[in-house]
């Protein structure tokens, strides 16, 4: 059995990566990676489904035990991915989808170079600002911080394999699914099938 694909969706706040992530999880059998965070739940978020919500003390204990594939501090909160369930899924041939910030994407690529990393961005920064304002959760100060972070994150484009401009969530989701399909057709991801065909010849 070939290993599953580890697929990372990343990008700045407001780019729509969360919507694309949810669309793909709902429409495919790709496994979701549930992160651990120390931030407070947002309305409608469920512990163990959207995130594992933990105290900072509990989170530090997990770091000390080496339980994370990646971990980062973002806007004074910690986020991290437990590695055990991810590697188990990959070994069993299951694809696993991540939604992480750019720091997390860099950490994952370092520890798992085979990861397929996709950067989600709006067509321009005006659209990004409009989306962030539309949330109604940002102060002018935090908005300025997030827009500045978005420009710094975009400057890291060379670490990603693909970029998808999200002007329409449905179209962007379709492009990400096309990328995943293409990756699954790559020769290196089908060596077992190739060998089986050669043995039949």
Secondary structure, DSSP 8 states (H G I E B T S, - for coil): -----EEEEE--TTSSHHHHHHHHHHHS--EE--EEE-S---TT--BTTTEEE--HHHHHHHHHTT-EEEEEEETTEEEEEEHHHHHHHHHTT--EEEE--HHHHHHHHHH-TT-EEEEEE-SSHHHHHHHHHHHT---HHHHHHHHHHHHHHHTTGGG-SEEEE-SSHHHHHHHHHHHHHHHHTSGGG-HHHHHHHHHH-
